[in-house]
Amino acid sequence: MNNNDFIPDKDREFLSWAINFLKYLHASLTRFNFPNDVYQQLTAQRDDYSDKLEIADEPATRTKPSVQAKNDSRKTLEKSLRQAVKEYLANNHLVTDEDRDNL
């Protein structure tokens, strides 16, 4: 992970981070006044990425198209997560520094 970035570089680490991020976020949706529809979109994108990562990581199903699909899905999820953090969490007075660390 780049020191200036909160998103891990490696695929499995990124997935683990996204799972933990969304789990913590889910427990705090109301407190953060975070839109449920945005949360649902992020969860669906995480699930899509997880599914595509499994396919791309399996030797029997690893193909150039499956790897590209996984990379595209990750790019979409990363972009959405960054946008959600920027719009709803970064400058949200309801989100504490401890929350940010936990997220």
N, C-alpha and C positions, 0 to 999 in steps of 0.2 A: 504494500500500500504506500502510495506517495504520501509524504508527511503533510502535504497541503490538501489532502483528499480524504474523505471519510469512507469512500467505497473501496473495498479490497480489489486487487487486480485479478487474482486467481478465481476461476469460475466457482469451485466448491466453497471457497471462503466467502465469495460474494453471495452465493445462495444462502449460506448459513447466516451471514450478516442480515440479509433481507428478511429471512424468517424471523430472526430475533427483533429486528426493527419493527416489523409489522405486528408481532406479538405484543411488544411494549406499547406500540401506538394504539392497538385495539383496546387495551386496558385503560387508555387515557383519552379516547375519542371525545367524550363529553367534556372532560376537564380542559382539553385543548381547544374545544369548539372546532374540531376537525370534521370536515364534511364526510358523511358516511359513504356517499357515492364515490368520492375520490378514494377512500379506503378500499371499497369493493373493487374498483378498477385496479388498484395496486395489487391487491390479493390475486385477482384473476391473471394479471401479468406475471406475478411471481410463480403461480402455478403453471402457466404456459412455459416459462423459462425452465422450471424444474423438470417438466416433462421432456422438453427438448434437450436439456442437458443429459438426462438419463439415456436418451436415444443416441446422442452424439458420443457419449462416453463408452457405450457398449461396443466391443470389437465387432460383434455380428451385425450391428446396425449403423456403425460409424461410416458415413459416406460424406462426400464433399457437400451434397445438398443438406444432410442432417447437421453438419457442423455450421454451415451458413445459416440455417434456420435457428440454431442455438445462438449464434452470434447476433443475429437480427433481433431475436427475442430479448437477449440481454441488453442490447442497445436501447430498445424500447423501454424496458423496465428501469434501467439506469436514468434515462431522460425523465421519466415520470417521477421517480423517487427524488431526483434533484429538484424538479419543479415543485413537488409537494413540500419539500423541506424549505425551499425558498419562499413559497407563497403562504404556507400555513404554520411553519414552525420556527424559522430562523429569527424572526422579529416579533414573535408572539409573546406578549407579556405573561401569558398563562403557562408558558414552558420555562421551567427553571434550568439553571446550568446543570443540575443533577439529572434532570430529564434528558437533556441533550447528550450527556455522557452515556446514559442508559440506552438511548436510542441508537 
